[in-house]
Amino acid sequence: MARGAAAKEPAGDRRERILRAALAAFAQNGFDGSSTRDIAARAGVNHGLIPYYFGTKQKLWQAAVDLAFGDMKAGLDMLLADASITSDRERAAQLIHAHVHFVARHPEFVRLMHDEGKRRGARMRWIVDRHVKPLYEALATLLERGRQQHTLKFDFAPLHFFYLVAGSVGVIFHQAEECKRLSGVDPFDPAVVEEHARAVTWMLLGPPDEPATAD
């Protein structure tokens, strides 16, 4: 980016561009394999802007994760609070559908979560306590109510449902190159993303209830 153009760019836009570049780098190379100089180069900014905006690489990583979860949580919160959805199955179906499309737009999110989730360390604990646990607890409330009221057709703890969603949604995007080699199908094609959302929903929730018909 030319220096004049960079000077005119709003600071908030520049900061978000650094965060997007950081998220991609951390997802691809892990925390230890990513340098702030590489992230600055990806973002097309002077390296000095990273300590200026974020201080340390750790704080940059935390801000990048906050950004990723913020993007996802905004849509999920809206669906959880939508009073026009009266069926637990429909709400769960829309949550799954939204999550599939989010992961398709942000496959780096899955790569980062896979990398950090397998490690017993401070970053994993921070992600879980700050982001994953509140999300899990909100979804578990919905799932447990549906299970108890038999509006959702499964009979196991919400914990297993939570990880079934995480696994079935993300693998096709996480292993996109394998998918393309195996089938010739690009999992990021919009029609394929939509079909994957429908398949995951059907697999986890069963077919939608048939509408009532008059005799």
Z-matrix of the N, CA and C atoms (Angstrom, degrees):
N
C 1 1.463
C 2 1.513 1 108.89
N 3 1.310 2 117.67 1 135.39
C 4 1.449 3 121.14 2 179.53
C 5 1.518 4 109.72 3 -65.86
N 6 1.396 5 114.81 4 150.08
C 7 1.460 6 118.63 5 -176.05
C 8 1.525 7 111.46 6 -60.98
N 9 1.339 8 116.72 7 -40.08
C 10 1.456 9 119.39 8 -179.97
C 11 1.508 10 112.17 9 -62.81
N 12 1.348 11 116.34 10 -41.91
C 13 1.460 12 120.07 11 178.82
C 14 1.520 13 110.79 12 -65.35
N 15 1.355 14 115.66 13 -38.73
C 16 1.461 15 119.34 14 -179.58
C 17 1.519 16 110.95 15 -64.25
N 18 1.346 17 115.55 16 -37.43
C 19 1.455 18 118.92 17 -178.89
C 20 1.519 19 111.46 18 -66.13
N 21 1.322 20 116.53 19 -30.49
C 22 1.458 21 120.28 20 -178.43
C 23 1.530 22 112.78 21 -84.08
N 24 1.316 23 117.26 22 -15.56
C 25 1.466 24 120.54 23 -177.99
C 26 1.520 25 110.14 24 -68.76
N 27 1.346 26 118.48 25 131.76
C 28 1.466 27 120.15 26 176.58
C 29 1.519 28 111.73 27 -57.50
N 30 1.331 29 116.16 28 141.60
C 31 1.467 30 120.37 29 -177.34
C 32 1.524 31 111.52 30 -58.62
N 33 1.344 32 117.21 31 -37.42
C 34 1.461 33 119.62 32 179.94
C 35 1.511 34 112.37 33 -63.50
N 36 1.344 35 116.82 34 -38.79
C 37 1.461 36 120.32 35 177.96
C 38 1.520 37 110.77 36 -66.32
N 39 1.334 38 115.99 37 -42.03
C 40 1.463 39 120.02 38 -179.74
C 41 1.523 40 110.22 39 -64.15
N 42 1.323 41 116.35 40 -41.53
C 43 1.465 42 120.57 41 179.72
C 44 1.532 43 110.57 42 -63.08
N 45 1.337 44 117.08 43 -43.42
C 46 1.457 45 119.07 44 179.84
C 47 1.525 46 110.90 45 -66.38
N 48 1.331 47 117.67 46 -35.76
C 49 1.463 48 120.17 47 178.91
C 50 1.522 49 110.25 48 -63.85
N 51 1.329 50 116.99 49 -38.58
C 52 1.464 51 120.24 50 175.53
C 53 1.524 52 110.23 51 -63.12
N 54 1.331 53 116.71 52 -42.31
C 55 1.463 54 120.15 53 -179.13
C 56 1.515 55 111.59 54 -64.81
N 57 1.344 56 118.05 55 -40.79
C 58 1.459 57 120.75 56 178.13
C 59 1.525 58 110.34 57 -63.48
N 60 1.328 59 116.42 58 -41.47
C 61 1.463 60 120.01 59 178.12
C 62 1.527 61 110.67 60 -65.74
N 63 1.329 62 116.81 61 -38.71
C 64 1.459 63 120.53 62 179.03
C 65 1.521 64 111.20 63 -65.08
N 66 1.323 65 116.45 64 -43.22
C 67 1.462 66 120.00 65 179.59
C 68 1.521 67 110.66 66 -60.09
N 69 1.334 68 116.50 67 -43.84
C 70 1.467 69 120.23 68 178.81
C 71 1.521 70 111.13 69 -63.52
N 72 1.325 71 117.10 70 -42.05
C 73 1.464 72 120.44 71 -178.80
C 74 1.521 73 111.28 72 -67.26
N 75 1.336 74 117.24 73 -46.40
C 76 1.460 75 119.96 74 -179.32
C 77 1.527 76 110.99 75 -64.13
N 78 1.329 77 117.12 76 -36.56
C 79 1.467 78 120.58 77 178.60
C 80 1.518 79 110.94 78 -67.55
N 81 1.307 80 117.11 79 -38.61
C 82 1.468 81 121.11 80 -176.85
C 83 1.525 82 112.37 81 -78.13
N 84 1.323 83 116.88 82 -41.71
C 85 1.467 84 120.36 83 -169.48
C 86 1.517 85 114.37 84 -116.50
N 87 1.341 86 117.01 85 -2.39
C 88 1.456 87 119.28 86 -175.08
C 89 1.514 88 111.50 87 77.70
N 90 1.325 89 115.46 88 168.44
C 91 1.467 90 120.19 89 -178.21
C 92 1.526 91 110.61 90 -63.91
N 93 1.331 92 116.82 91 -49.65
C 94 1.457 93 120.34 92 -175.34
C 95 1.523 94 112.11 93 -69.52
N 96 1.337 95 116.93 94 -28.91
C 97 1.458 96 120.22 95 -178.20
C 98 1.512 97 114.46 96 -85.83
N 99 1.319 98 117.77 97 0.26
C 100 1.460 99 121.87 98 -178.73
C 101 1.525 100 109.85 99 -109.38
N 102 1.306 101 115.73 100 132.18
C 103 1.460 102 120.00 101 176.66
C 104 1.522 103 109.62 102 -107.41
N 105 1.325 104 116.02 103 152.09
C 106 1.462 105 119.04 104 177.85
C 107 1.526 106 110.97 105 -66.18
N 108 1.323 107 118.13 106 -28.06
C 109 1.471 108 120.26 107 177.55
C 110 1.531 109 110.36 108 -67.48
N 111 1.331 110 116.47 109 -40.82
C 112 1.466 111 119.67 110 177.01
C 113 1.524 112 110.18 111 -64.53
N 114 1.323 113 116.76 112 -41.22
C 115 1.468 114 120.20 113 -179.89
C 116 1.523 115 110.17 114 -63.95
N 117 1.335 116 116.84 115 -42.91
C 118 1.461 117 119.91 116 177.75
C 119 1.523 118 110.74 117 -60.62
N 120 1.342 119 116.74 118 -40.79
C 121 1.465 120 119.94 119 179.32
C 122 1.521 121 110.83 120 -65.51
N 123 1.323 122 117.46 121 -40.54
C 124 1.470 123 120.86 122 177.48
C 125 1.524 124 110.87 123 -61.07
N 126 1.318 125 115.59 124 -39.06
C 127 1.459 126 120.36 125 -177.64
C 128 1.518 127 112.83 126 -81.64
N 129 1.336 128 116.71 127 -12.76
C 130 1.453 129 120.12 128 -179.22
C 131 1.516 130 113.12 129 71.47
N 132 1.362 131 115.99 130 36.78
C 133 1.468 132 119.76 131 -179.13
C 134 1.519 133 109.39 132 -127.67
N 135 1.304 134 115.17 133 164.18
C 136 1.453 135 121.59 134 173.93
C 137 1.527 136 109.62 135 -65.61
N 138 1.331 137 116.76 136 136.62
C 139 1.462 138 120.76 137 -177.16
C 140 1.525 139 112.19 138 -57.55
N 141 1.309 140 118.24 139 -30.39
C 142 1.453 141 121.44 140 -178.11
C 143 1.517 142 113.80 141 -64.22
N 144 1.343 143 117.00 142 -18.29
C 145 1.462 144 119.07 143 179.42
C 146 1.525 145 112.01 144 -70.24
N 147 1.319 146 117.78 145 -24.85
C 148 1.472 147 119.12 146 -178.86
C 149 1.529 148 110.91 147 -67.67
N 150 1.330 149 120.21 148 -53.57
C 151 1.470 150 117.11 149 174.91
C 152 1.531 151 112.91 150 -64.36
N 153 1.325 152 117.08 151 -28.52
C 154 1.467 153 119.77 152 178.77
C 155 1.527 154 110.72 153 -63.88
N 156 1.350 155 116.81 154 -46.46
C 157 1.456 156 120.70 155 -177.34
C 158 1.528 157 112.85 156 -83.31
N 159 1.345 158 116.95 157 -36.45
C 160 1.470 159 119.43 158 -166.62
C 161 1.524 160 114.45 159 -121.43
N 162 1.302 161 118.56 160 -16.73
C 163 1.455 162 120.34 161 -179.22
C 164 1.515 163 112.19 162 84.64
N 165 1.317 164 117.61 163 -83.37
C 166 1.468 165 122.42 164 -175.41
C 167 1.530 166 110.61 165 -115.24
N 168 1.318 167 114.97 166 165.47
C 169 1.470 168 119.78 167 175.83
C 170 1.527 169 110.36 168 -62.94
N 171 1.322 170 117.14 169 -36.26
C 172 1.462 171 120.28 170 178.26
C 173 1.523 172 111.07 171 -60.76
N 174 1.329 173 116.58 172 -44.27
C 175 1.465 174 119.62 173 -179.84
C 176 1.525 175 111.03 174 -69.94
N 177 1.326 176 117.12 175 -32.13
C 178 1.465 177 120.42 176 174.24
C 179 1.530 178 109.59 177 -63.81
N 180 1.318 179 117.43 178 -44.71
C 181 1.468 180 121.93 179 178.32
C 182 1.531 181 110.41 180 -59.58
N 183 1.326 182 116.59 181 -45.99
C 184 1.466 183 119.99 182 179.93
C 185 1.525 184 111.32 183 -62.14
N 186 1.317 185 117.12 184 -41.48
C 187 1.467 186 120.29 185 179.94
C 188 1.524 187 110.91 186 -66.76
N 189 1.344 188 117.53 187 -36.16
C 190 1.460 189 120.63 188 178.10
C 191 1.529 190 110.75 189 -66.86
N 192 1.327 191 117.01 190 -40.69
C 193 1.466 192 120.68 191 177.27
C 194 1.524 193 110.33 192 -66.17
N 195 1.334 194 117.11 193 -41.68
C 196 1.464 195 120.40 194 176.11
C 197 1.526 196 110.95 195 -56.61
N 198 1.326 197 116.48 196 -42.09
C 199 1.461 198 120.57 197 179.88
C 200 1.524 199 110.59 198 -62.58
N 201 1.336 200 116.85 199 -46.01
C 202 1.468 201 120.64 200 -178.72
C 203 1.523 202 110.67 201 -62.11
N 204 1.312 203 117.54 202 -47.47
C 205 1.458 204 119.91 203 -179.25
C 206 1.524 205 111.47 204 -69.49
N 207 1.321 206 116.63 205 -32.54
C 208 1.462 207 118.69 206 176.96
C 209 1.510 208 111.86 207 -61.88
N 210 1.343 209 116.58 208 -42.32
C 211 1.463 210 121.01 209 177.36
C 212 1.528 211 110.79 210 -59.22
N 213 1.338 212 116.31 211 -43.92
C 214 1.456 213 120.39 212 -177.02
C 215 1.531 214 111.41 213 -73.40
N 216 1.334 215 116.23 214 -43.96
C 217 1.459 216 121.27 215 -172.39
C 218 1.530 217 112.01 216 -66.49
N 219 1.329 218 116.81 217 -32.55
C 220 1.465 219 119.24 218 -178.71
C 221 1.518 220 111.06 219 -58.87
N 222 1.343 221 116.04 220 -45.22
C 223 1.462 222 119.58 221 179.80
C 224 1.516 223 112.97 222 -69.92
N 225 1.328 224 116.95 223 -39.65
C 226 1.464 225 120.10 224 -178.75
C 227 1.525 226 111.20 225 -68.68
N 228 1.323 227 117.13 226 -40.54
C 229 1.468 228 120.16 227 178.99
C 230 1.530 229 110.79 228 -61.12
N 231 1.333 230 115.92 229 -39.58
C 232 1.461 231 119.67 230 -179.68
C 233 1.524 232 110.55 231 -63.63
N 234 1.331 233 117.42 232 -41.00
C 235 1.459 234 120.54 233 179.72
C 236 1.530 235 111.33 234 -70.13
N 237 1.324 236 117.65 235 -38.00
C 238 1.461 237 120.31 236 179.28
C 239 1.524 238 111.50 237 -65.53
N 240 1.336 239 116.19 238 -30.75
C 241 1.463 240 120.11 239 -176.70
C 242 1.525 241 113.62 240 -95.11
N 243 1.313 242 118.27 241 -4.47
C 244 1.471 243 121.79 242 -174.26
C 245 1.532 244 110.10 243 -70.91
N 246 1.325 245 116.35 244 107.32
C 247 1.468 246 120.97 245 -177.33
C 248 1.516 247 112.50 246 -71.84
N 249 1.325 248 118.47 247 -14.98
C 250 1.462 249 120.29 248 179.76
C 251 1.523 250 112.19 249 -75.21
N 252 1.333 251 117.43 250 -14.79
C 253 1.470 252 121.26 251 177.45
C 254 1.521 253 107.30 252 -91.99
N 255 1.294 254 117.01 253 110.75
C 256 1.474 255 120.76 254 -174.43
C 257 1.529 256 112.85 255 -102.39
N 258 1.321 257 117.89 256 -12.60
C 259 1.461 258 121.91 257 -178.87
C 260 1.528 259 109.46 258 -101.02
N 261 1.350 260 116.40 259 130.04
C 262 1.463 261 119.92 260 176.16
C 263 1.521 262 111.05 261 -60.97
N 264 1.333 263 116.33 262 -37.13
C 265 1.457 264 118.38 263 179.98
C 266 1.522 265 110.77 264 -65.41
N 267 1.320 266 117.14 265 -42.81
C 268 1.459 267 120.19 266 -179.56
C 269 1.525 268 110.98 267 -65.04
N 270 1.326 269 116.63 268 -39.61
C 271 1.464 270 119.35 269 178.36
C 272 1.528 271 110.04 270 -64.27
N 273 1.332 272 116.30 271 -46.23
C 274 1.463 273 119.79 272 178.71
C 275 1.528 274 110.78 273 -62.08
N 276 1.334 275 116.53 274 -39.94
C 277 1.463 276 120.16 275 179.47
C 278 1.527 277 111.15 276 -63.37
N 279 1.322 278 116.57 277 -42.50
C 280 1.465 279 119.41 278 179.82
C 281 1.528 280 111.41 279 -68.47
N 282 1.336 281 117.44 280 -34.68
C 283 1.456 282 120.72 281 176.04
C 284 1.529 283 110.77 282 -63.71
N 285 1.331 284 116.91 283 -44.16
C 286 1.460 285 120.35 284 178.37
C 287 1.523 286 109.94 285 -63.61
N 288 1.318 287 116.81 286 -46.13
C 289 1.459 288 122.02 287 -179.88
C 290 1.537 289 110.35 288 -57.69
N 291 1.324 290 116.90 289 -46.10
C 292 1.460 291 120.86 290 -179.34
C 293 1.521 292 110.98 291 -64.72
N 294 1.333 293 116.61 292 -38.17
C 295 1.466 294 119.69 293 -178.69
C 296 1.524 295 110.99 294 -68.96
N 297 1.319 296 117.97 295 -39.73
C 298 1.470 297 120.41 296 176.89
C 299 1.527 298 110.01 297 -59.02
N 300 1.313 299 117.26 298 -46.30
C 301 1.460 300 120.03 299 -178.40
C 302 1.533 301 111.10 300 -68.51
N 303 1.327 302 117.55 301 -34.58
C 304 1.463 303 119.61 302 176.18
C 305 1.529 304 110.54 303 -62.89
N 306 1.321 305 117.17 304 -47.78
C 307 1.463 306 120.58 305 -178.01
C 308 1.527 307 110.88 306 -64.95
N 309 1.322 308 117.26 307 -36.27
C 310 1.464 309 119.88 308 176.98
C 311 1.525 310 111.27 309 -63.70
N 312 1.329 311 116.65 310 -35.61
C 313 1.469 312 120.37 311 177.75
C 314 1.521 313 111.74 312 -76.71
N 315 1.341 314 116.71 313 -28.13
C 316 1.468 315 121.31 314 -173.96
C 317 1.534 316 110.55 315 -131.64
N 318 1.323 317 118.73 316 64.70
C 319 1.474 318 119.12 317 -179.13
C 320 1.518 319 112.93 318 -62.64
N 321 1.336 320 116.91 319 -21.71
C 322 1.465 321 119.50 320 177.67
C 323 1.523 322 111.12 321 -62.56
N 324 1.331 323 116.96 322 -26.71
C 325 1.465 324 121.10 323 178.18
C 326 1.530 325 110.28 324 -60.80
N 327 1.327 326 116.58 325 -45.07
C 328 1.469 327 120.55 326 -179.29
C 329 1.519 328 110.39 327 -66.41
N 330 1.340 329 117.11 328 -43.20
C 331 1.459 330 119.85 329 -179.54
C 332 1.526 331 111.01 330 -60.86
N 333 1.322 332 117.10 331 -42.09
C 334 1.459 333 120.06 332 -179.80
C 335 1.531 334 110.61 333 -66.29
N 336 1.335 335 117.05 334 -43.03
C 337 1.461 336 119.92 335 -179.14
C 338 1.525 337 111.18 336 -65.84
N 339 1.332 338 117.47 337 -39.06
C 340 1.466 339 119.83 338 177.01
C 341 1.523 340 110.55 339 -62.58
N 342 1.331 341 116.11 340 -41.27
C 343 1.459 342 119.84 341 -176.94
C 344 1.524 343 111.36 342 -67.66
N 345 1.321 344 117.47 343 -45.12
C 346 1.461 345 119.99 344 -176.63
C 347 1.520 346 112.38 345 -81.22
N 348 1.348 347 117.72 346 -31.12
C 349 1.456 348 120.22 347 -176.06
C 350 1.517 349 114.24 348 -67.28
N 351 1.321 350 116.78 349 -20.52
C 352 1.472 351 119.49 350 -178.68
C 353 1.531 352 112.10 351 -89.59
N 354 1.328 353 117.10 352 -3.04
C 355 1.461 354 120.71 353 -175.42
C 356 1.533 355 110.65 354 -107.24
N 357 1.311 356 116.78 355 137.24
C 358 1.462 357 120.75 356 175.71
C 359 1.525 358 107.22 357 -92.11
N 360 1.320 359 114.96 358 87.00
C 361 1.454 360 118.23 359 -175.87
C 362 1.507 361 112.20 360 -150.13
N 363 1.327 362 115.08 361 -179.38
C 364 1.460 363 120.78 362 -175.03
C 365 1.521 364 111.82 363 -65.70
N 366 1.340 365 118.01 364 -35.92
C 367 1.461 366 119.14 365 -178.73
C 368 1.521 367 110.97 366 -68.26
N 369 1.332 368 117.44 367 -40.60
C 370 1.464 369 120.45 368 177.14
C 371 1.516 370 110.19 369 -61.75
N 372 1.327 371 117.54 370 -44.78
C 373 1.463 372 120.74 371 -179.57
C 374 1.530 373 110.44 372 -62.87
N 375 1.320 374 117.15 373 -38.98
C 376 1.468 375 121.27 374 179.86
C 377 1.526 376 110.70 375 -64.43
N 378 1.345 377 117.31 376 -45.75
C 379 1.468 378 120.30 377 179.24
C 380 1.520 379 110.73 378 -61.32
N 381 1.328 380 116.73 379 -47.00
C 382 1.463 381 120.45 380 -177.09
C 383 1.526 382 110.60 381 -62.86
N 384 1.322 383 116.34 382 -50.41
C 385 1.469 384 119.46 383 -174.92
C 386 1.526 385 112.21 384 -68.32
N 387 1.314 386 117.48 385 -37.05
C 388 1.459 387 120.86 386 -175.11
C 389 1.523 388 112.65 387 -83.96
N 390 1.343 389 116.37 388 -35.73
C 391 1.457 390 118.96 389 -170.12
C 392 1.527 391 114.47 390 -123.91
N 393 1.325 392 117.66 391 -51.89
C 394 1.459 393 119.97 392 -170.14
C 395 1.527 394 111.37 393 -71.14
N 396 1.326 395 117.52 394 -42.37
C 397 1.470 396 119.48 395 -176.87
C 398 1.531 397 112.31 396 -63.37
N 399 1.349 398 120.33 397 -47.63
C 400 1.473 399 118.68 398 177.13
C 401 1.524 400 113.00 399 -59.92
N 402 1.327 401 116.36 400 -37.96
C 403 1.461 402 119.96 401 178.06
C 404 1.521 403 110.50 402 -66.46
N 405 1.314 404 116.41 403 -45.29
C 406 1.469 405 120.87 404 179.50
C 407 1.528 406 110.95 405 -61.16
N 408 1.319 407 117.12 406 -43.29
C 409 1.465 408 119.74 407 -177.54
C 410 1.524 409 111.44 408 -65.08
N 411 1.334 410 117.13 409 -37.84
C 412 1.469 411 119.71 410 178.13
C 413 1.528 412 110.51 411 -66.20
N 414 1.323 413 116.88 412 -43.60
C 415 1.469 414 120.19 413 179.72
C 416 1.522 415 111.07 414 -69.89
N 417 1.325 416 117.12 415 -37.76
C 418 1.469 417 120.20 416 -179.41
C 419 1.521 418 111.10 417 -62.18
N 420 1.325 419 117.59 418 -35.96
C 421 1.465 420 121.06 419 177.40
C 422 1.522 421 110.49 420 -61.27
N 423 1.330 422 116.34 421 -47.19
C 424 1.462 423 120.95 422 178.11
C 425 1.526 424 111.02 423 -62.45
N 426 1.322 425 116.83 424 -45.99
C 427 1.464 426 120.62 425 -175.87
C 428 1.530 427 111.28 426 -67.37
N 429 1.324 428 116.19 427 -41.94
C 430 1.468 429 118.63 428 -178.64
C 431 1.523 430 110.67 429 -67.06
N 432 1.328 431 117.81 430 -39.30
C 433 1.466 432 119.86 431 176.46
C 434 1.522 433 110.41 432 -61.52
N 435 1.327 434 116.21 433 -44.46
C 436 1.459 435 119.32 434 179.18
C 437 1.514 436 112.65 435 -64.04
N 438 1.337 437 115.47 436 -36.53
C 439 1.466 438 118.73 437 178.37
C 440 1.519 439 110.64 438 -67.75
N 441 1.329 440 117.44 439 -45.37
C 442 1.460 441 120.88 440 -177.95
C 443 1.531 442 111.96 441 -66.09
N 444 1.326 443 116.58 442 -36.01
C 445 1.467 444 121.12 443 -178.01
C 446 1.527 445 112.35 444 -91.08
N 447 1.347 446 116.45 445 0.91
C 448 1.467 447 122.67 446 178.70
C 449 1.531 448 112.27 447 61.04
N 450 1.341 449 115.99 448 28.11
C 451 1.463 450 119.36 449 174.05
C 452 1.521 451 110.86 450 -91.25
N 453 1.324 452 116.08 451 -14.27
C 454 1.467 453 121.71 452 171.77
C 455 1.521 454 107.26 453 -118.68
N 456 1.318 455 115.73 454 134.22
C 457 1.459 456 120.41 455 -168.68
C 458 1.525 457 111.47 456 -95.76
N 459 1.330 458 115.62 457 67.67
C 460 1.458 459 120.29 458 170.78
C 461 1.519 460 107.26 459 -148.08
N 462 1.307 461 116.09 460 156.40
C 463 1.458 462 119.59 461 -176.62
C 464 1.525 463 109.56 462 -135.43
N 465 1.317 464 114.74 463 61.51
C 466 1.458 465 120.79 464 174.60
C 467 1.527 466 107.12 465 -149.63
N 468 1.318 467 115.87 466 166.45
C 469 1.455 468 120.84 467 -174.01
C 470 1.530 469 111.30 468 -62.98
N 471 1.340 470 117.73 469 145.57
C 472 1.461 471 121.09 470 178.56
C 473 1.525 472 114.15 471 -55.12
N 474 1.334 473 117.93 472 -27.04
C 475 1.460 474 120.72 473 177.67
C 476 1.517 475 111.43 474 -53.96
N 477 1.345 476 116.33 475 -44.78
C 478 1.465 477 119.78 476 -177.74
C 479 1.525 478 110.61 477 -69.12
N 480 1.315 479 117.21 478 -38.64
C 481 1.461 480 120.97 479 176.87
C 482 1.526 481 110.03 480 -60.75
N 483 1.324 482 116.46 481 -42.97
C 484 1.464 483 122.09 482 -179.02
C 485 1.526 484 110.71 483 -57.56
N 486 1.328 485 116.67 484 -47.06
C 487 1.464 486 119.34 485 -178.07
C 488 1.521 487 112.17 486 -77.75
N 489 1.330 488 117.48 487 -27.10
C 490 1.462 489 118.90 488 172.90
C 491 1.524 490 110.79 489 -64.09
N 492 1.326 491 116.70 490 -40.42
C 493 1.467 492 119.80 491 176.40
C 494 1.522 493 109.97 492 -62.66
N 495 1.332 494 116.33 493 -49.27
C 496 1.466 495 120.21 494 -178.02
C 497 1.524 496 111.46 495 -57.64
N 498 1.321 497 116.66 496 -43.96
C 499 1.460 498 119.74 497 -178.23
C 500 1.518 499 113.34 498 -71.83
N 501 1.319 500 116.51 499 -47.06
C 502 1.463 501 119.11 500 -174.78
C 503 1.518 502 111.97 501 -71.70
N 504 1.316 503 118.22 502 -28.60
C 505 1.465 504 120.29 503 179.31
C 506 1.517 505 111.00 504 -74.82
N 507 1.324 506 117.59 505 -45.61
C 508 1.449 507 119.79 506 -164.10
C 509 1.502 508 117.93 507 -87.62
N 510 1.328 509 119.35 508 -27.31
C 511 1.462 510 120.69 509 -169.23
C 512 1.526 511 112.10 510 -61.18
N 513 1.314 512 118.21 511 -41.46
C 514 1.469 513 120.13 512 -176.45
C 515 1.530 514 111.48 513 -62.49
N 516 1.343 515 117.30 514 -30.43
C 517 1.458 516 120.86 515 178.60
C 518 1.526 517 111.33 516 -86.51
N 519 1.322 518 116.28 517 -37.18
C 520 1.461 519 120.83 518 177.34
C 521 1.523 520 110.96 519 -62.81
N 522 1.335 521 116.38 520 -34.96
C 523 1.465 522 121.44 521 -178.70
C 524 1.532 523 110.37 522 -113.12
N 525 1.327 524 114.54 523 46.75
C 526 1.463 525 120.31 524 -175.47
C 527 1.519 526 112.78 525 -60.69
N 528 1.337 527 117.28 526 -39.78
C 529 1.458 528 119.13 527 -178.61
C 530 1.525 529 111.11 528 -66.08
N 531 1.316 530 117.00 529 -38.33
C 532 1.465 531 120.47 530 175.60
C 533 1.525 532 110.11 531 -62.29
N 534 1.325 533 116.37 532 -43.99
C 535 1.465 534 121.28 533 -179.77
C 536 1.527 535 110.82 534 -59.34
N 537 1.336 536 116.35 535 -44.85
C 538 1.467 537 119.90 536 -179.15
C 539 1.521 538 110.91 537 -65.97
N 540 1.336 539 117.46 538 -39.30
C 541 1.467 540 120.64 539 178.57
C 542 1.527 541 111.03 540 -68.06
N 543 1.315 542 115.74 541 -39.62
C 544 1.462 543 121.63 542 -177.62
C 545 1.518 544 112.22 543 -68.22
N 546 1.333 545 117.03 544 -45.30
C 547 1.463 546 120.60 545 -167.45
C 548 1.521 547 114.92 546 -122.79
N 549 1.342 548 116.14 547 -11.25
C 550 1.453 549 118.70 548 -173.30
C 551 1.512 550 113.18 549 75.54
N 552 1.330 551 117.47 550 8.38
C 553 1.461 552 122.71 551 -177.21
C 554 1.526 553 108.92 552 -102.02
N 555 1.322 554 116.13 553 131.87
C 556 1.460 555 121.10 554 174.20
C 557 1.527 556 107.96 555 -88.57
N 558 1.341 557 118.54 556 112.52
C 559 1.463 558 119.31 557 -175.86
C 560 1.523 559 113.37 558 -65.68
N 561 1.330 560 118.19 559 -13.85
C 562 1.459 561 120.72 560 179.80
C 563 1.522 562 112.75 561 -90.27
N 564 1.326 563 117.23 562 -2.94
C 565 1.458 564 119.51 563 173.52
C 566 1.538 565 108.15 564 -61.32
N 567 1.343 566 118.10 565 131.39
C 568 1.471 567 119.67 566 -175.50
C 569 1.524 568 114.45 567 -53.35
N 570 1.332 569 117.18 568 -37.83
C 571 1.467 570 119.10 569 179.55
C 572 1.531 571 111.05 570 -67.37
N 573 1.328 572 116.16 571 -35.47
C 574 1.471 573 120.49 572 179.13
C 575 1.530 574 109.84 573 -71.10
N 576 1.321 575 116.87 574 -40.16
C 577 1.467 576 120.46 575 177.13
C 578 1.532 577 110.38 576 -58.94
N 579 1.320 578 115.84 577 -44.73
C 580 1.465 579 119.64 578 -179.74
C 581 1.526 580 111.09 579 -65.04
N 582 1.328 581 116.57 580 -40.97
C 583 1.470 582 119.26 581 178.68
C 584 1.525 583 110.83 582 -65.84
N 585 1.339 584 116.05 583 -37.68
C 586 1.463 585 119.32 584 178.00
C 587 1.525 586 110.57 585 -64.00
N 588 1.337 587 116.97 586 -40.73
C 589 1.471 588 120.47 587 177.20
C 590 1.523 589 110.33 588 -60.30
N 591 1.325 590 116.06 589 -43.20
C 592 1.464 591 119.95 590 -179.93
C 593 1.530 592 110.58 591 -66.02
N 594 1.338 593 116.85 592 -40.21
C 595 1.466 594 120.47 593 -178.62
C 596 1.525 595 111.57 594 -66.07
N 597 1.336 596 116.51 595 -44.62
C 598 1.466 597 119.93 596 179.89
C 599 1.522 598 110.42 597 -63.83
N 600 1.328 599 116.68 598 -42.98
C 601 1.462 600 120.66 599 179.42
C 602 1.517 601 111.16 600 -61.07
N 603 1.323 602 116.48 601 -46.66
C 604 1.470 603 121.37 602 -179.90
C 605 1.529 604 110.03 603 -62.80
N 606 1.329 605 116.80 604 -43.74
C 607 1.468 606 120.81 605 -177.38
C 608 1.532 607 111.09 606 -63.07
N 609 1.334 608 117.51 607 -41.13
C 610 1.455 609 120.76 608 -174.48
C 611 1.521 610 113.84 609 -87.70
N 612 1.332 611 116.66 610 -30.47
C 613 1.461 612 120.01 611 -174.42
C 614 1.516 613 113.92 612 -113.13
N 615 1.328 614 116.99 613 -9.33
C 616 1.452 615 119.51 614 -174.25
C 617 1.519 616 110.79 615 79.37
N 618 1.334 617 117.29 616 175.26
C 619 1.467 618 120.09 617 -179.86
C 620 1.512 619 110.81 618 -65.87
N 621 1.324 620 116.94 619 152.35
C 622 1.472 621 118.95 620 177.54
C 623 1.515 622 111.21 621 -63.82
N 624 1.319 623 113.92 622 151.99
C 625 1.469 624 118.84 623 178.68
C 626 1.526 625 109.34 624 -62.01
N 627 1.311 626 114.97 625 139.60
C 628 1.474 627 118.89 626 175.90
C 629 1.518 628 109.35 627 -71.66
N 630 1.323 629 117.45 628 136.56
C 631 1.470 630 118.47 629 177.25
C 632 1.516 631 111.36 630 -63.95
N 633 1.311 632 114.71 631 145.62
C 634 1.459 633 119.06 632 179.60
C 635 1.536 634 109.76 633 -66.22
N 636 1.318 635 116.75 634 141.05
C 637 1.465 636 120.90 635 179.08
C 638 1.524 637 108.87 636 -122.04
N 639 1.294 638 114.86 637 147.48
C 640 1.470 639 119.88 638 178.45
C 641 1.512 640 109.51 639 -73.19
N 642 1.331 641 116.36 640 143.39
C 643 1.478 642 120.43 641 177.78
C 644 1.514 643 110.30 642 -70.95
